[in-house]
């Protein structure tokens, strides 16, 4: 397993900066802080590293410009605030990088951009091309058009998906805390900072607070979840305090700063990353003990004979998750039949599919090439 120095020396980083940092806790866009992060990124870029910046702050910056004191709840007001704030946000990043002779590119993404396979591949190609051209992509969620059911939820999630898109080695999440603590340091000043752990360790979820700040949508819990997603693509995640003026230099030098969450398994192939991380589960297939064991141990295709129940309303090609008899999720994948057809096929051998449905699409409910064991 690689250590801090190895990840600090890695070439491709995604750096996510939270709303409270970018807007100085809502006082307005903090151009001095942005310039400080850019100074560090520019120096590391000159040394051969390549960066994607995921910047929160559009809504928060818009609030200040519009004279609103609190983040609004109606979606149309959030979208309006994002539209106003995005103008000044991207301008601040562009001007800061221009002082170092570096070009930036604005990339706005929605959840549906990454669930549609063709648009996902287009976004992946664009970001990689920008990196090859030594351009710094500045990514944000396209809040002006995202609907509530198609939102990433927070930019921590977006940053982890971008890390997978560009095959980053390291995801750095800069926040207003020094890292992940065993308890909420705002409630217990003596809480202990976690120096290093494995991404996906279930104990981390219990330590992380789900409570977001006033300006953002995510708390420390979303950062832990983001680290799990990033790890599927082989990236480590480092959660660190963004107000430290040398934080990125310290990370690059392998210093013990923040919390390092390490990937604990081999990275998934790109298509399986897309299935596992970019698509939402539309239903569940309940498996018997034998099917659960075979899939869990060897990742075999799922046959209808091993299914004991079907939950949800899904179409052919949607993502469904598999539960073992104890109710634990063991895998997920792209299903070959819709929910009603799966209910009719449950428990039946594959050679009866044509008799039951009147046609055969595939002999498996989910093929192993379209499945991820979780």
C-alpha positions in Angstrom: 0.0 0.0 0.0 1.3 3.4 -0.9 2.1 6.0 1.8 1.7 9.8 2.1 5.0 10.5 0.2 3.9 8.3 -2.7 0.5 10.0 -3.0 2.1 13.4 -2.5 4.4 12.6 -5.4 1.6 11.5 -7.7 1.0 13.4 -10.9 -2.8 13.9 -11.3 -4.8 15.5 -8.5 -8.4 16.7 -8.1 -8.7 19.5 -5.6 -12.1 20.3 -4.2 -12.6 23.6 -2.3 -15.7 24.1 -0.1 -18.2 27.0 -0.1 -17.2 28.2 3.4 -13.6 28.6 2.3 -14.3 30.1 -1.2 -16.6 32.7 0.3 -14.9 33.3 3.7 -17.9 31.8 5.6 -20.4 33.7 3.5 -18.8 37.2 3.7 -18.2 37.3 -0.1 -15.9 35.7 -2.6 -12.5 35.4 -0.9 -10.2 36.3 -3.8 -7.1 36.4 -1.5 -7.7 32.8 -0.4 -8.3 31.7 -4.0 -5.0 33.4 -5.0 -3.2 31.5 -2.3 -4.5 28.1 -3.5 -3.7 29.0 -7.0 -0.1 30.0 -6.1 0.4 26.5 -4.6 -1.3 24.7 -7.6 0.8 26.8 -10.1 4.0 25.9 -8.4 3.1 22.2 -8.3 1.9 22.4 -11.9 5.3 23.7 -12.9 6.9 20.7 -11.1 4.9 18.4 -13.4 1.6 17.8 -11.6 -1.7 18.2 -13.3 -4.9 19.5 -11.5 -8.6 19.6 -11.8 -10.2 22.1 -9.4 -13.7 21.4 -8.2 -15.0 24.7 -6.7 -18.1 25.2 -4.6 -19.3 28.7 -3.9 -21.5 29.7 -6.8 -24.7 29.8 -4.7 -22.9 31.3 -1.7 -21.3 34.0 -3.9 -24.7 34.7 -5.5 -26.3 35.1 -2.1 -23.9 37.9 -1.3 -24.4 39.7 -4.6 -28.2 39.4 -4.3 -28.1 40.6 -0.7 -29.7 37.4 0.7 -28.6 36.5 4.3 -29.5 32.7 4.1 -29.4 29.9 1.5 -32.9 29.8 0.0 -34.9 26.6 -0.1 -37.0 27.0 -3.3 -35.1 25.4 -6.2 -35.7 28.4 -8.6 -34.1 30.8 -6.1 -31.1 28.5 -5.7 -30.7 28.3 -9.4 -30.9 32.1 -9.7 -28.3 32.6 -7.0 -26.0 30.0 -8.7 -26.4 31.8 -12.0 -25.3 35.1 -10.5 -22.5 33.6 -8.4 -21.0 31.5 -11.1 -20.0 34.6 -13.1 -17.8 36.0 -10.3 -16.6 32.6 -9.1 -15.1 31.5 -12.5 -13.7 35.0 -13.1 -11.9 34.8 -9.8 -10.2 31.5 -10.6 -9.4 32.6 -14.1 -7.7 35.8 -13.0 -5.7 34.1 -10.3 -4.4 31.5 -12.7 -3.7 34.0 -15.4 -1.2 35.7 -13.1 0.8 32.5 -13.5 0.3 32.3 -17.3 -2.1 29.3 -16.9 -5.3 28.9 -18.8 -8.5 27.6 -17.2 -11.6 26.0 -18.6 -15.1 26.1 -17.0 -16.8 22.7 -16.9 -20.4 22.5 -15.5 -21.8 19.1 -15.0 -25.2 17.7 -13.9 -25.9 14.2 -12.6 -27.6 13.2 -15.9 -24.4 14.1 -17.7 -22.7 11.2 -15.9 -25.5 8.7 -16.0 -25.8 8.9 -19.8 -23.0 6.7 -21.2 -22.3 8.9 -24.2 -22.3 12.2 -22.3 -20.1 10.5 -19.6 -17.6 9.5 -22.2 -17.7 13.0 -23.7 -17.0 14.6 -20.3 -14.2 12.2 -19.7 -12.6 12.9 -23.1 -12.9 16.7 -22.6 -11.4 16.7 -19.2 -8.5 14.5 -20.2 -7.8 16.7 -23.3 -7.8 19.8 -21.2 -5.2 18.2 -18.9 -3.1 17.2 -21.9 -3.2 20.8 -23.0 -1.9 22.0 -19.6 -5.2 23.7 -19.0 -6.7 23.8 -15.4 -10.4 22.6 -15.6 -12.5 24.4 -13.0 -15.5 22.2 -12.4 -18.8 22.9 -10.6 -22.3 21.4 -10.6 -24.6 23.1 -13.1 -26.9 24.4 -10.4 -28.8 26.6 -12.8 -30.4 23.6 -14.6 -30.1 20.7 -12.1 -33.4 19.5 -10.7 -33.6 18.2 -7.2 -33.7 14.5 -8.2 -30.8 14.9 -10.6 -28.4 16.7 -8.2 -25.1 15.2 -7.0 -26.1 16.2 -3.5 -22.9 18.1 -2.9 -19.6 18.9 -4.6 -17.7 16.2 -2.5 -19.6 13.6 -4.5 -19.0 15.5 -7.7 -15.2 15.7 -7.0 -15.0 12.0 -6.3 -16.7 11.2 -9.7 -14.4 13.6 -11.4 -11.5 11.8 -9.8 -12.7 8.6 -11.4 -13.3 10.4 -14.8 -9.7 11.6 -15.1 -8.2 8.6 -13.3 -6.7 10.9 -10.6 -4.2 9.5 -8.1 -5.3 11.8 -5.3 -8.4 13.6 -4.4 -7.8 16.5 -2.0 -10.9 17.9 -0.2 -10.1 21.3 1.4 -12.5 22.1 4.2 -12.8 24.4 7.2 -11.7 21.6 9.5 -8.2 20.2 9.9 -9.4 16.7 8.8 -11.7 13.9 10.0 -12.0 13.7 13.8 -13.2 10.8 15.9 -15.8 13.2 17.3 -17.2 16.6 16.0 -14.4 19.1 17.1 -17.0 21.8 17.2 -18.7 20.0 20.1 -15.6 18.4 21.7 -12.4 20.5 21.4 -10.4 17.5 22.5 -11.5 15.3 19.7 -8.7 13.3 18.1 -7.7 13.8 14.5 -7.7 10.6 12.4 -4.3 10.6 10.6 -4.9 7.6 8.2 -7.6 5.0 7.5 -9.0 2.9 4.8 -11.7 4.4 2.6 -14.9 2.4 3.1 -14.1 1.5 6.7 -17.6 1.4 8.2 -16.3 2.9 11.5 -15.6 6.2 9.7 -19.3 6.8 9.0 -20.1 6.7 12.7 -17.4 9.3 13.4 -18.3 11.7 10.6 -21.0 14.3 11.2 -23.7 14.6 8.5 -24.4 18.2 9.4 -23.5 20.6 6.6 -22.5 24.2 7.1 -25.0 27.0 6.5 -23.6 27.6 3.0 -23.0 24.1 1.7 -25.0 20.9 1.2 -22.4 18.4 2.6 -21.0 17.6 6.0 -18.0 15.5 6.9 -20.1 12.4 6.2 -20.3 13.2 2.5 -16.5 13.5 2.4 -16.2 10.0 3.8 -18.6 8.7 1.2 -16.7 10.6 -1.5 -13.5 8.9 -0.5 -15.2 5.5 -0.9 -16.2 6.4 -4.5 -12.8 7.8 -5.3 -11.2 4.6 -4.0 -13.1 2.6 -6.6 -11.0 4.3 -9.2 -7.8 3.8 -7.3 -7.5 7.3 -5.9 -6.7 8.1 -2.2 -8.5 11.0 -0.6 -6.9 13.6 1.7 -9.3 15.7 3.8 -7.4 18.8 5.1 -7.8 22.3 6.4 -7.9 24.7 3.5 -7.0 27.8 5.5 -3.5 26.5 6.0 -1.5 28.6 3.5 0.9 25.7 2.7 -1.6 22.8 2.7 -1.0 21.7 -0.9 2.8 22.0 -0.6 2.7 20.0 2.6 0.6 17.3 1.0 3.0 17.1 -2.0 5.9 16.8 0.4 4.3 13.9 2.2 3.8 15.8 5.4 1.3 14.4 8.0 -1.5 16.9 7.4 -5.2 16.2 7.4 -6.7 12.7 7.1 -5.6 10.3 4.4 -8.2 7.7 3.3 -6.5 5.0 1.3 -8.1 2.7 -1.4 -8.4 -0.8 0.0 -8.8 -2.8 -3.2 -7.7 -2.8 -6.8 -9.4 -0.1 -8.9 -12.4 -1.1 -11.0 -12.3 -1.0 -14.7 -13.7 2.3 -16.2 -17.0 0.8 -17.3 -17.6 -0.8 -13.9 -16.7 2.5 -12.1 -19.5 4.1 -14.2 -22.0 1.4 -13.2 -21.1 1.4 -9.5 -20.6 5.2 -8.9 -22.4 7.2 -11.6 -25.8 5.4 -11.8 -28.5 5.3 -9.2 -30.1 2.0 -8.1 -33.6 1.6 -9.4 -34.5 -1.7 -7.7 -33.4 -4.8 -5.8 -33.1 -8.5 -6.6 -33.2 -10.7 -3.5 -31.0 -13.8 -3.8 -30.9 -17.2 -2.2 -27.8 -18.4 -0.3 -26.3 -20.2 -3.2 -26.5 -17.4 -5.7 -25.2 -14.9 -3.1 -22.2 -17.1 -2.4 -21.3 -17.7 -6.1 -21.6 -14.0 -7.0 -19.8 -12.8 -3.8 -16.9 -15.2 -4.3 -16.4 -15.3 -8.0 -18.5 -12.5 -9.6 -20.5 -14.9 -11.7 -23.5 -13.8 -13.9 -26.8 -13.7 -12.1 -29.3 -16.3 -13.3 -33.1 -16.1 -12.6 -33.0 -19.4 -10.7 -31.1 -17.8 -7.8 -33.6 -14.9 -7.3 -36.2 -15.2 -4.6 -37.8 -11.7 -4.8 -37.9 -8.4 -6.7 -38.3 -4.9 -5.3 -38.8 -1.7 -7.2 -40.0 -0.6 -10.6 -37.1 -0.7 -13.1 -36.6 -1.0 -16.8 -34.2 -3.0 -18.9 -30.7 -1.4 -18.7 -31.3 0.2 -15.2 -29.0 -0.5 -12.3 -30.3 -3.0 -9.7 -28.6 -4.1 -6.5 -28.5 -7.6 -5.1 -29.3 -8.5 -1.5 -28.3 -11.7 0.2 -30.7 -13.5 2.5 -29.4 -11.4 5.4 -30.4 -8.2 3.6 -26.8 -7.1 2.8 -26.0 -5.6 -0.6 -23.4 -7.8 -2.3 -23.4 -6.5 -5.9 -25.1 -4.3 -8.5 -25.4 -4.3 -12.2 -27.3 -3.5 -15.4 -30.4 -5.7 -15.6 -31.5 -7.4 -18.8 -35.2 -7.5 -18.1 -37.7 -5.1 -16.5 -39.1 -5.5 -13.0 -42.3 -7.3 -14.0 -40.4 -9.8 -16.2 -37.9 -10.4 -13.4 -40.8 -11.2 -11.0 -42.1 -13.8 -13.5 -38.7 -15.3 -14.0 -37.6 -15.4 -10.3 -36.6 -18.9 -9.3 -36.9 -20.3 -12.8 -34.2 -22.0 -14.9 -32.8 -20.1 -17.9 -34.2 -22.6 -20.4 -37.8 -21.5 -19.4 -37.3 -17.8 -20.2 -38.8 -18.1 -23.7 -41.7 -20.2 -22.5 -42.5 -17.7 -19.7 -41.9 -14.4 -21.6 -42.4 -15.5 -25.2 -38.9 -14.3 -26.1 -35.3 -14.5 -24.8 -33.1 -11.4 -24.6 -30.2 -12.8 -22.6 -30.0 -16.1 -20.6 -28.8 -14.1 -17.5 -30.7 -11.4 -15.6 -27.4 -9.6 -15.1 -24.3 -10.5 -17.0 -21.0 -10.5 -15.1 -19.5 -7.9 -17.5 -22.2 -5.5 -16.4 -21.9 -6.3 -12.7 -19.8 -4.9 -9.8 -19.4 -6.9 -6.6 -19.7 -4.4 -3.7 
